[in-house]
Amino acid sequence: MTQQAQIVGWAHSKFGKAPEETLIELMANTVPEAMAHAGIGAGDVDGIFVGTYNNGFSKQAFEGALVGMAVPALAHVPAVHLENACATGSAALYAALDFIAAGRGKIALVVGAEKMTATPGAEIGDILLTAAYRVEEGGAAGFAGVFGQIASSYFQKHGDHSMELAMIAAKNHANGALNPYAHMQKPFTAEFCNTVSDKNPLVAGPLRRTDCSLVSDGAAVLVVAHPDVAADMQRAIAFRARNQANDVLALSRRDPTEFAGPRTAWAKSLEQAGITLDDLDMVETHDCFTIAELLEYEAMGLAERGQGGRVIRDGITARDGKLPVNPSGGLKARGHPIGATGVSQHVMAAMQLTGTAGTMQLDDVQLAGVFNMGGAAVASYVSILERVK
């Protein structure tokens, strides 16, 4: 993949309830910062790829054109909007990489952004269900209801793993407390996360509030460049591998606890990179719900099916474990502004690889994995990143 573009710059807003009222404002506050970080001007940008889920979070669509509104100097650069449920950010990134690999341009901007908190709570769940098969799953209590069903099914097959889910939540909240970009920077004990209370009620099935990611606003931006261009830039993060795999949308037509799509994406990327999990130094994974992270342990190959709980119990994915997972706090604590998430995950990994992650920094990160998932394991993206400069 000699023409594979490399990450040469980035920017990341603080996730949470943002003071910016529109996507344009979120973009205006992050795109120039990313360009400055990469050391480029508007005239250097050949294409813009925007990831925004929307589907009712905003009455303003046509998001590809919003970057030119946010940064007028970019108004005449070809721009396109992509959407792929919670993997929207990775869809935009991979489209930009394909754009450069196809010889259409040398430098591209990838902008992931979402404004969610201005939407009434009762509407948010319904909007998110557009990422499920509504004909059969539309009666669920939002996407938490979908994953609550998955958790219930897993528990029926493999026993109650409530404590393991609580331990995953506690791990990610502890990591999020070290992340200045995180929506929630407050640690919680596993005991608190495992106890149903007024502050931590059941949400759907066995999932409690601490098992669910946060409704967030935010933006993340990547600058990617052809390797010939990246060679003259200050930094360069290469894609050792990248793959997407899909599965059937309807849960009724597959085993939703298998996570077959994530399993396939991981296997393809590890093979393409010529490595095993033992070679990775960290992973940013898609913990929209704690049950998702547990199932992803199994899908990536850290444990056999039904044995994911031992991974968190053995401390394998802790900051000081064999394979730290979500040192940024993950979606659980960092937040989950839908369109920004996939871009954010790649930014977090790039920061670790360049040793610029500040209080989040792990020791000697050479290879990083990123897993971003759209829907209930429907659209799965796995990137293997390494620093080349």
C-alpha positions as CSV (number, residue, x, y, z in Angstrom):
1,M,0.0,0.0,0.0
2,T,2.8,2.4,-1.0
3,Q,0.4,5.2,-1.9
4,Q,-1.4,5.0,1.4
5,A,-1.8,8.4,2.9
6,Q,-0.4,9.2,6.3
7,I,-1.7,11.3,9.2
8,V,0.3,14.5,9.4
9,G,-1.7,16.7,11.7
10,W,-4.8,16.9,13.9
11,A,-7.0,18.8,16.2
12,H,-9.6,17.7,18.8
13,S,-12.2,19.7,20.7
14,K,-13.2,19.0,24.3
15,F,-16.1,16.6,24.2
16,G,-19.2,17.2,26.3
17,K,-21.9,19.9,26.2
18,A,-20.1,22.3,23.9
19,P,-20.7,26.1,24.0
20,E,-20.7,26.1,20.2
21,E,-24.3,26.1,19.0
22,T,-23.8,24.8,15.5
23,L,-21.6,22.4,13.5
24,I,-20.2,25.4,11.7
25,E,-18.8,26.8,15.0
26,L,-17.4,23.4,16.0
27,M,-15.6,23.1,12.7
28,A,-14.4,26.7,12.8
29,N,-12.7,26.0,16.1
30,T,-11.0,22.8,15.1
31,V,-10.2,22.9,11.3
32,P,-7.7,25.8,11.4
33,E,-6.0,24.2,14.4
34,A,-5.5,21.0,12.5
35,M,-4.2,22.8,9.5
36,A,-1.7,24.7,11.6
37,H,-0.6,21.5,13.3
38,A,0.1,20.0,9.9
39,G,1.8,23.2,8.7
40,I,-0.5,23.6,5.7
41,G,-2.6,26.4,4.2
42,A,-6.0,26.3,2.5
43,G,-4.4,26.2,-0.9
44,D,-2.7,22.9,0.0
45,V,-6.0,21.1,0.6
46,D,-7.2,19.0,-2.4
47,G,-10.3,17.4,-0.8
48,I,-12.5,17.6,2.3
49,F,-14.3,14.6,3.8
50,V,-16.9,15.3,6.5
51,G,-18.3,12.8,8.8
52,T,-21.6,13.8,10.5
53,Y,-24.4,11.4,11.5
54,N,-27.2,14.0,12.0
55,N,-30.4,12.2,11.1
56,G,-32.3,14.7,13.1
57,F,-29.8,16.2,15.5
58,S,-29.8,19.3,13.2
59,K,-32.2,20.6,10.6
60,Q,-29.2,21.7,8.6
61,A,-27.9,18.9,6.4
62,F,-25.4,19.2,3.4
63,E,-22.6,19.0,5.9
64,G,-19.9,18.8,3.4
65,A,-20.5,22.4,2.5
66,L,-20.3,23.5,6.1
67,V,-16.5,23.4,6.3
68,G,-16.4,26.2,3.7
69,M,-18.8,28.2,5.8
70,A,-16.6,27.6,8.8
71,V,-13.4,28.4,7.0
72,P,-14.1,30.6,4.0
73,A,-10.7,30.0,2.5
74,L,-11.7,26.4,2.0
75,A,-15.1,27.2,0.3
76,H,-14.0,26.2,-3.2
77,V,-12.2,22.9,-2.2
78,P,-14.2,19.8,-3.3
79,A,-16.0,18.5,-0.2
80,V,-18.3,15.5,0.5
81,H,-20.3,14.3,3.5
82,L,-20.3,10.7,4.6
83,E,-22.5,8.8,7.1
84,N,-22.1,5.2,8.3
85,A,-23.9,5.2,11.7
86,C,-21.4,5.3,14.6
87,A,-18.6,4.5,12.2
88,T,-19.2,7.8,10.3
89,G,-15.9,9.3,11.2
90,S,-13.9,6.2,10.0
91,A,-16.0,6.2,6.8
92,A,-14.9,9.8,6.1
93,L,-11.3,8.9,6.9
94,Y,-11.1,5.9,4.7
95,A,-12.7,7.8,1.9
96,A,-10.0,10.4,2.2
97,L,-7.3,7.7,2.2
98,D,-8.9,6.2,-1.0
99,F,-9.0,9.6,-2.6
100,I,-5.3,10.1,-2.2
101,A,-4.5,6.4,-3.1
102,A,-6.4,6.9,-6.3
103,G,-4.3,9.9,-7.2
104,R,-7.1,12.4,-7.0
105,G,-5.1,14.6,-4.6
106,K,-2.1,14.9,-2.3
107,I,-3.6,16.4,0.9
108,A,-7.1,15.9,2.4
109,L,-9.0,17.1,5.5
110,V,-11.1,14.7,7.5
111,V,-13.6,16.4,9.7
112,G,-15.8,14.5,12.2
113,A,-18.4,16.5,14.1
114,E,-21.7,16.2,15.9
115,K,-23.9,18.5,18.0
116,M,-26.2,16.2,20.1
117,T,-26.9,17.9,23.4
118,A,-29.2,20.5,22.0
119,T,-31.7,17.8,21.0
120,P,-34.4,16.9,23.6
121,G,-33.6,13.7,25.4
122,A,-36.8,12.0,24.3
123,E,-35.8,12.5,20.7
124,I,-32.2,11.3,21.0
125,G,-33.1,7.7,21.5
126,D,-35.4,7.7,18.5
127,I,-32.7,9.3,16.3
128,L,-30.1,6.8,17.3
129,L,-32.5,3.9,16.4
130,T,-32.1,4.9,12.8
131,A,-28.8,3.0,13.0
132,A,-30.8,-0.2,13.8
133,Y,-33.2,-2.2,11.7
134,R,-36.3,-0.3,12.7
135,V,-38.8,-2.7,11.2
136,E,-37.8,-5.2,13.9
137,E,-35.8,-3.2,16.5
138,G,-37.7,0.1,16.4
139,G,-39.5,-0.7,19.6
140,A,-36.3,-0.8,21.7
141,A,-35.6,1.8,24.3
142,G,-33.2,3.6,22.1
143,F,-29.8,2.1,21.2
144,A,-29.3,1.2,24.9
145,G,-32.3,-1.1,24.4
146,V,-30.6,-2.8,21.4
147,F,-27.4,-3.4,23.4
148,G,-29.4,-4.3,26.5
149,Q,-30.9,-7.2,24.4
150,I,-27.4,-8.2,23.3
151,A,-26.2,-8.2,26.9
152,S,-29.2,-10.2,28.1
153,S,-28.5,-12.8,25.3
154,Y,-24.8,-13.0,26.3
155,F,-25.7,-13.5,30.0
156,Q,-28.1,-16.2,29.1
157,K,-25.4,-18.1,27.2
158,H,-22.4,-17.4,29.4
159,G,-23.7,-16.3,32.8
160,D,-24.0,-13.0,34.6
161,H,-21.1,-10.8,33.8
162,S,-22.4,-7.6,35.4
163,M,-19.3,-7.2,37.5
164,E,-17.0,-7.5,34.5
165,L,-19.0,-4.8,32.7
166,A,-18.6,-2.6,35.8
167,M,-14.9,-3.2,35.8
168,I,-14.7,-2.1,32.1
169,A,-16.7,1.0,33.0
170,A,-14.4,1.8,36.0
171,K,-11.2,1.3,33.9
172,N,-12.4,3.6,31.2
173,H,-13.6,6.3,33.7
174,A,-10.2,6.1,35.4
175,N,-8.5,6.6,32.0
176,G,-10.9,9.4,31.1
177,A,-9.9,11.3,34.3
178,L,-6.5,11.7,32.7
179,N,-7.9,13.0,29.4
180,P,-8.4,16.8,29.1
181,Y,-10.6,16.2,26.0
182,A,-12.9,13.8,27.8
183,H,-16.6,14.6,28.4
184,M,-16.4,13.0,31.9
185,Q,-13.2,13.3,33.8
186,K,-14.4,11.6,37.0
187,P,-13.3,8.1,38.2
188,F,-15.8,5.6,39.5
189,T,-15.1,2.4,41.4
190,A,-16.2,-1.0,40.0
191,E,-18.4,-1.4,43.1
192,F,-20.3,1.8,42.3
193,C,-20.7,0.8,38.6
194,N,-21.9,-2.6,39.7
195,T,-24.6,-1.3,42.1
196,V,-28.0,-0.2,40.9
197,S,-28.9,3.1,42.6
198,D,-30.6,6.4,42.1
199,K,-27.3,7.7,40.7
200,N,-26.7,4.5,38.6
201,P,-30.1,3.2,37.6
202,L,-30.9,0.3,35.2
203,V,-31.3,1.7,31.6
204,A,-32.1,-1.4,29.5
205,G,-31.8,-5.1,30.3
206,P,-28.8,-5.6,32.6
207,L,-27.1,-2.3,31.5
208,R,-26.9,0.5,34.0
209,R,-26.2,4.1,33.4
210,T,-22.4,3.5,33.9
211,D,-22.6,0.9,31.1
212,C,-23.7,3.5,28.5
213,S,-21.6,6.0,26.6
214,L,-22.4,9.7,26.9
215,V,-24.5,12.0,24.6
216,S,-21.8,14.5,23.6
217,D,-20.9,17.4,21.3
218,G,-17.5,17.6,19.7
219,A,-15.3,17.7,16.7
220,A,-12.1,16.0,15.6
221,V,-10.0,16.7,12.5
222,L,-7.2,14.8,10.7
223,V,-4.9,16.0,8.0
224,V,-3.8,13.1,5.7
225,A,-1.2,13.4,3.0
226,H,0.4,11.3,0.3
227,P,3.6,9.7,1.7
228,D,5.8,11.8,-0.7
229,V,4.3,14.9,0.8
230,A,4.4,13.6,4.3
231,A,8.1,13.0,4.0
232,D,8.7,16.7,4.2
233,M,6.3,17.3,7.1
234,Q,7.0,17.4,10.9
235,R,5.3,14.1,11.7
236,A,3.8,11.1,9.9
237,I,1.6,8.3,11.1
238,A,1.2,5.4,8.6
239,F,-1.5,2.9,8.2
240,R,0.2,-0.5,8.5
241,A,-3.2,-1.9,7.7
242,R,-6.8,-0.8,7.4
243,N,-10.0,-2.8,6.7
244,Q,-13.7,-2.6,6.8
245,A,-16.1,-5.5,7.2
246,N,-19.9,-5.5,7.3
247,D,-22.6,-7.8,8.7
248,V,-26.4,-8.1,8.3
249,L,-28.3,-5.1,9.8
250,A,-31.1,-7.1,11.3
251,L,-30.1,-8.8,14.6
252,S,-32.7,-11.5,14.0
253,R,-30.7,-12.8,11.1
254,R,-27.4,-13.4,13.0
255,D,-26.0,-14.2,16.4
256,P,-25.6,-10.6,17.8
257,T,-23.1,-11.8,20.5
258,E,-20.7,-13.2,17.9
259,F,-19.6,-9.8,16.6
260,A,-18.6,-11.6,13.3
261,G,-18.0,-8.3,11.5
262,P,-15.5,-7.0,14.0
263,R,-13.9,-10.4,14.1
264,T,-13.4,-10.3,10.4
265,A,-12.1,-6.8,10.3
266,W,-9.6,-7.5,13.0
267,A,-8.4,-10.7,11.4
268,K,-7.9,-9.0,8.0
269,S,-6.0,-6.0,9.5
270,L,-3.7,-8.2,11.7
271,E,-2.9,-10.4,8.7
272,Q,-2.3,-7.4,6.4
273,A,0.0,-5.8,9.0
274,G,1.9,-9.0,9.4
275,I,1.4,-8.9,13.2
276,T,-0.4,-10.5,16.1
277,L,-2.2,-8.9,19.0
278,D,1.0,-9.4,21.0
279,D,2.7,-6.8,18.8
280,L,0.2,-4.0,19.6
281,D,1.0,-1.6,22.3
282,M,-2.5,-0.2,22.7
283,V,-6.0,-0.2,21.3
284,E,-8.7,2.4,21.0
285,T,-12.0,0.5,20.7
286,H,-15.7,1.3,20.3
287,D,-17.2,0.9,23.8
288,C,-20.5,2.5,23.1
289,F,-21.7,0.2,25.8
290,T,-19.5,-1.9,28.1
291,I,-20.9,-5.1,26.7
292,A,-19.5,-4.0,23.3
293,E,-16.0,-3.7,24.7
294,L,-16.3,-7.1,26.3
295,L,-17.5,-8.7,23.0
296,E,-14.7,-6.8,21.2
297,Y,-12.1,-8.5,23.4
298,E,-13.4,-11.8,22.0
299,A,-13.7,-10.5,18.5
300,M,-10.1,-9.2,18.4
301,G,-8.8,-12.5,19.8
302,L,-7.9,-11.7,23.4
303,A,-10.3,-14.5,24.6
304,E,-12.5,-17.3,23.3
305,R,-16.2,-16.6,22.9
306,G,-17.8,-16.5,26.4
307,Q,-14.5,-15.8,28.1
308,G,-14.1,-12.0,27.5
309,G,-14.7,-11.3,31.2
310,R,-11.4,-12.9,32.2
311,V,-9.6,-10.2,30.1
312,I,-10.7,-7.4,32.3
313,R,-10.4,-9.5,35.5
314,D,-6.8,-10.3,34.7
315,G,-6.0,-6.7,34.1
316,I,-4.9,-7.3,30.5
317,T,-6.5,-4.1,29.2
318,A,-5.6,-1.8,32.0
319,R,-3.2,1.1,31.5
320,D,-0.4,-1.0,32.9
321,G,-1.7,-4.3,31.4
322,K,-0.4,-6.3,28.5
323,L,-2.6,-4.5,26.0
324,P,-4.1,-1.2,27.3
325,V,-7.5,-0.6,25.8
326,N,-9.0,2.9,25.6
327,P,-6.3,4.8,27.5
328,S,-8.3,7.9,26.4
329,G,-11.3,6.7,28.4
330,G,-13.0,5.4,25.3
331,L,-16.5,6.4,24.2
332,K,-17.6,5.6,27.8
333,A,-15.8,8.6,29.3
334,R,-14.3,10.6,26.4
335,G,-17.8,10.9,25.0
336,H,-19.5,9.8,21.8
337,P,-20.4,12.6,19.4
338,I,-21.4,10.2,16.7
339,G,-19.7,11.7,13.6
340,A,-16.6,12.7,15.5
341,T,-15.9,9.4,17.2
342,G,-14.0,7.5,14.5
343,V,-11.8,10.5,13.8
344,S,-11.3,11.1,17.5
345,Q,-10.1,7.5,18.0
346,H,-7.4,7.9,15.3
347,V,-6.4,11.2,16.9
348,M,-6.0,9.6,20.3
349,A,-3.9,6.8,18.8
350,A,-1.7,9.3,16.8
351,M,-1.1,11.3,20.0
352,Q,0.1,8.1,21.8
353,L,2.4,7.2,18.8
354,T,4.0,10.6,18.8
355,G,4.4,10.8,22.5
356,T,2.2,13.9,22.7
357,A,-0.7,12.4,24.7
358,G,0.2,14.3,27.9
359,T,-1.3,12.8,31.0
360,M,-2.8,10.0,29.0
361,Q,0.6,8.9,27.6
362,L,1.6,5.3,27.8
363,D,5.2,4.1,27.6
364,D,6.9,3.3,24.3
365,V,3.9,3.1,21.9
366,Q,5.0,1.8,18.5
367,L,1.9,0.1,17.1
368,A,-1.7,1.1,17.9
369,G,-5.0,-0.5,16.9
370,V,-8.2,1.4,16.3
371,F,-11.7,-0.2,16.1
372,N,-14.7,1.8,15.2
373,M,-18.2,0.2,14.8
374,G,-21.4,1.4,13.1
375,G,-24.6,0.0,14.4
376,A,-24.7,-3.2,16.5
377,A,-21.5,-4.6,14.9
378,V,-22.8,-3.9,11.4
379,A,-20.0,-1.7,9.9
380,S,-16.6,-2.4,11.4
381,Y,-13.3,-0.6,10.8
382,V,-9.9,-1.7,12.0
383,S,-6.8,0.4,11.5
384,I,-3.2,-0.5,12.6
385,L,-1.2,2.6,13.0
386,E,2.6,3.2,13.3
387,R,4.8,6.2,13.5
388,V,7.2,6.6,10.5
389,K,8.3,10.1,11.3
